[in-house]
Amino acid sequence: MSIDHHADQIRRRLEEEKARTVSVALFGQPGAGKSSLINKMVGRKVAEVGVETDKTVELARYEVNGLQFVDLPGYGTQRFPKQGYAERFGIRQMDLFLCVTSGKLHQADTELFRELDAMGKVCLYVVNRHDELWEDGVEVAELERRKREDISRHVGRCVPVLFTSCRTGTGLDALQQLIAENLEGAKRERWLRNAKAYSGAFLDAKRAACEKYVTTAALACAANGLNPIPGADVAVDLSILLKLFAEIRECYGLDDRRLDLLARSGIPLVAQLANNVVKYAAREGAVLLLKRYVGRQTAKSLLRYVPGFGQAVAAGLGYAITSNAGTAFLDDCHALAGQALQHHLGV
């Protein structure tokens, strides 16, 4: 099989990775905080949040880095009757559902859950606004137990129930983890790469998913070699590498504003890592990073990290260099996000 054929395979795989999406649909009564929850899951404000009225009078769709969130309108209303609801909003094409409530569960939510259950769809129950869960003289644990029992009674069986608060951060990590557990294969990796991390464990899972993506991108860089690396008899596609670096930054929520804040944090290690990420994300910095690995590593020692195809490309020095450079950039982003989490710096 020719190197050109391998190169085509690798480019197609990289494009498929970029095009893959995870769709999470939310439903529930007005005021439960669905929009706020969407913003917390991606780590930025993408959904409009309001306290005065229900913001979802039509289907609302938000997409961030391959994560698609659909805020479904009321089920079984005069405007959106049960008959034809699933077809109208493409329910069968969605990957996972969250029933979000902050008060009593409504009959319409239970009926939609049962329709989803009949389709074999995964639906998780989220009791949001946990910080407002209060009753005089009653422990929070007892109130949570009552909520679980009430939901199970409505549904007719035990279902996963999570308690979250967008104000205090309660339960957000557990929600991110549970969503990941209920996705499979490449969809799960996409979620891990691009959902916001609220714990070190989720950061580590994010890193593992990013490492696989770095491998594919490094193979594509080597297969599509266009730019000679100074000091090496090898060329790589620098544009693919720069896009990879940009995507890794996105995975860790490291946009320009956050990097600037971290660089000015006053914590030496955090500032150094932030400056490294900014430096190597630029074209000149990426070339410097590539040059660092020229001659340091033979391609042969990296073959164990390569998927089952593309061996001919991986046997070249271009893959070894770009793989090392991509991993080094990932190391800095991961370490920076870990430091920000440790010091509560909002990344």
Disulfide bonds with the S-S distance in Angstrom:
none
